[in-house]
Amino acid sequence: MSAVRQYPRETVELLPVEVLADGVLVTTGVEICVVTGTDRPGSTGNPWAAASVITGATYYLINSLAPGVWTVYTRYTSSPEVPVVESGKIQIV
């Protein structure tokens, strides 16, 4: 995700989130966290959630987010590494 995509606050919609490791698409062990402001992923009130996987792609279900700009983070387990990557921003209007 490069540009900030806008979504109405009433939407319930799958947001595609591509996770690559060394140029290869990863769909297993992927978790997503969406935070606002200076909050950190995985902090209190911002838990990691398993990504939805549909036909070989990963998604985050946008549902009931308050208006504002949200940062999407992804992480996946590739033992011994567990990379956390900022994967873009979305705006709820």
C-alpha positions in Angstrom: 0.0 0.0 0.0 1.5 3.4 -0.9 -1.2 6.0 -1.0 -3.6 6.6 1.9 -6.8 4.9 0.9 -10.1 6.3 2.3 -13.0 4.2 3.5 -16.3 5.3 5.0 -16.7 4.6 8.7 -19.7 2.4 7.9 -17.8 0.0 5.7 -17.2 -3.7 6.5 -14.6 -4.5 3.8 -11.5 -6.7 3.2 -8.3 -4.7 2.8 -5.7 -6.5 0.8 -2.3 -6.6 2.6 0.6 -8.1 0.7 3.3 -9.6 2.7 6.6 -10.5 1.0 9.7 -12.3 2.3 12.6 -12.1 0.0 10.2 -11.4 -2.9 8.0 -14.4 -2.1 4.4 -13.9 -1.0 3.7 -15.1 2.5 0.3 -16.2 3.6 0.9 -18.5 6.7 1.6 -17.1 10.1 0.7 -13.6 9.1 -0.8 -11.2 11.7 -2.1 -7.7 11.2 -2.5 -4.8 13.7 -4.1 -1.5 12.9 -3.3 1.5 15.1 -3.9 5.2 15.2 -1.7 8.1 16.4 1.5 7.1 18.1 0.1 3.8 19.4 2.4 0.8 18.8 1.2 -2.5 17.3 0.4 -5.2 20.0 0.1 -2.6 22.7 -2.8 -2.5 25.1 -6.0 -2.1 23.1 -4.1 -2.9 19.8 -3.8 -6.7 19.7 -2.4 -8.6 16.7 -5.0 -10.6 14.8 -4.5 -13.4 12.3 -4.8 -12.2 8.7 -7.7 -13.5 6.7 -6.4 -15.7 3.9 -8.5 -16.0 0.8 -7.4 -17.7 -2.4 -3.7 -17.3 -1.6 -3.8 -13.6 -0.5 -3.9 -11.9 2.9 -6.5 -9.4 4.1 -7.5 -7.3 7.1 -11.2 -6.9 7.7 -12.0 -3.2 8.2 -14.9 -3.1 10.6 -16.0 -0.4 13.2 -12.8 1.7 13.0 -13.2 5.3 14.3 -12.6 8.2 11.9 -9.0 9.1 11.5 -5.7 7.9 9.9 -4.7 4.3 10.8 -1.4 2.6 10.3 -1.4 -1.0 9.2 1.3 -3.2 10.5 2.0 -6.8 9.6 4.2 -9.5 11.2 4.9 -13.1 10.4 6.9 -15.8 11.9 9.9 -17.1 10.0 11.9 -18.7 12.8 14.0 -17.4 14.3 12.9 -14.0 12.9 9.5 -12.3 13.5 9.6 -9.2 11.3 7.2 -6.4 12.0 6.6 -4.1 8.9 4.6 -0.9 8.5 2.4 -1.8 5.6 0.7 1.5 4.8 -2.0 3.8 6.1 -5.8 4.0 5.6 -8.1 6.8 6.4 -11.6 6.3 7.8 -13.9 9.2 7.0 
